[in-house]
Amino acid sequence: MHCMVTLQQGFFILPNFFAVLSFIALGLFLWVVMTRLQRQRVQTHQADLQRMLSLLDDAYHDGRINKETYLRQRTLLLKNNK
C-alpha cells in the first residue's frame, strides 16, 4: 500500500515538473522573439530617419528649399525621432 501511494505521488509530481519546464521554455522563446522584433523595429526606424535626412539634404543642396526651411525640417525630424 505504501508503494502505491509513493508511485501515485511520483506520477503527479512528474507531469507538474514538465508543465513548469514547458512554461519556462515558452517564456524564453517568447522573450527571444520579442527582443528580435524590437531590435528590427529600432534598426528600421534609424534607417528611415537616415533616408529622410538624406532626402532633405539633397533638396537643400539642389536648391529646392532654402536654408531656413532646411534647418527647421531637420530640427523637427531629429526632435520627433529620438
C-alpha positions as a printed Julia matrix, in Angstrom:
82×3 Matrix{Float64}:
  0.0    0.0     0.0
  2.83   2.39    0.87
  4.49   1.74   -2.51
  1.25   2.53   -4.3
  0.96   5.93   -2.58
  4.59   6.78   -3.42
  4.07   5.75   -7.04
  0.95   7.9    -7.3
  2.69  10.89   -5.73
  5.61  10.49   -8.16
  3.17  10.32  -11.07
  1.62  13.65  -10.08
  4.95  15.38   -9.4
  6.48  14.41  -12.78
  3.77  15.99  -15.0
  3.86  19.17  -12.9
  7.62  19.37  -13.4
  7.23  19.05  -17.17
  4.42  21.61  -17.19
  6.59  24.12  -15.34
  9.53  23.34  -17.61
  7.29  23.84  -20.67
  6.11  27.22  -19.41
  9.7   28.3   -18.78
 10.71  27.21  -22.29
  7.7   29.01  -23.8
  8.53  32.17  -21.86
 12.15  32.06  -23.0
 11.08  31.53  -26.61
  8.65  34.48  -26.49
 11.31  36.71  -24.89
 13.79  35.89  -27.69
 11.21  36.55  -30.41
 10.05  39.85  -28.88
 13.65  41.03  -28.39
 14.47  40.36  -32.04
 11.32  42.11  -33.23
 12.13  45.17  -31.13
 15.7   45.24  -32.48
 14.38  45.09  -36.06
 11.95  47.94  -35.39
 14.73  50.13  -33.99
 17.03  49.39  -36.93
 14.24  50.1   -39.44
 13.39  53.34  -37.66
 17.02  54.5   -37.74
 17.33  53.63  -41.44
 14.13  55.55  -42.21
 15.42  58.6   -40.34
 18.7   58.49  -42.27
 16.79  58.3   -45.57
 14.6   61.27  -44.63
 17.64  63.33  -43.63
 19.38  62.37  -46.86
 16.38  63.46  -48.92
 16.26  66.73  -47.01
 19.99  67.29  -47.58
 19.57  66.59  -51.3
 16.68  69.04  -51.56
 18.72  71.75  -49.86
 21.84  71.14  -51.95
 19.78  71.11  -55.16
 18.26  74.48  -54.21
 14.69  73.19  -53.94
 14.38  74.51  -50.35
 16.06  77.42  -48.61
 18.32  77.25  -45.56
 15.6   78.28  -43.11
 13.26  75.52  -44.28
 16.11  73.02  -44.3
 17.12  73.8   -40.7
 13.51  73.84  -39.47
 12.67  70.49  -41.1
 15.93  68.9   -39.97
 15.32  70.02  -36.39
 11.77  68.65  -36.49
 12.94  65.3   -37.86
 15.64  64.91  -35.23
 13.38  66.11  -32.41
 10.47  63.79  -33.32
 12.64  60.75  -33.94
 14.7   60.44  -30.79
